Amino acid sequence: MNDQIAWFRDEYAFLSNFYSSEIEYEGVVFPTVEHAFQAAKTMDLDERRKIAATQAPGSAKRLGRRVKLRPDWEQIKVGLMRDLLRNKFSEPDLAARLLATGSAELIEGTNWNDTFWGVCRGRGRNMLGQLLMEIREVIRLENAAGGKSEI
C-alpha cells in the first residue's frame, strides 16, 4: 500500500466529491457530494433545485460560485462536508474501498489552487483529505466494535 494517495483519480476516483454517489441533503437527493455541497451554500430553494438538476459536478461547482451565500457558510462548511462524506461512505462498498486505503495519507491534489480543501504545488490545508482519513478511522473503529459510532 502506498504511504500517500496524492490524487483522487483513476483507482482512487471514488474519494473525489465528483464521484457519482447519491447523497440526500435536507430532503433532496443529489447525484454527488459536490452537488449537495454547492447547493448547501445557499438557503434559496430555487438555486438548490437548479444545482440538483445539473448533470455534471463541475457545472454544479460553477453554479455554487454564483449563489447567494448563506451568512453562516464559513462556520458550517467543514462540518457540513464531514456530514456529506459520512453519508457517502455509509454505503458498504464505498466504506470498504475507503478502508482498503489502509493508513495511506489521503491528499486532495489540485492544480486549480485550492489550498483549503486540497494541496496545490505542495501547499494547502488538505481539509478534504483530513476528513476522509477521519471518516476512515471512524469506520475502522465501528467495524472493530461491531456497531456504529458518531463523529
Secondary structure, DSSP 8 states (H G I E B T S, - for coil): --SEE----GGGGGGSTTS---EEETTEEESSHHHHHHHHT---HHHHHHHHH-SSHHHHHHHHTSS---TTHHHHHHHHHHHHHHHHTTSHHHHHHHHTTTT-EE--B-SS---SSSBBTTB---HHHHHHHHHHHHHHHHHHHTS----
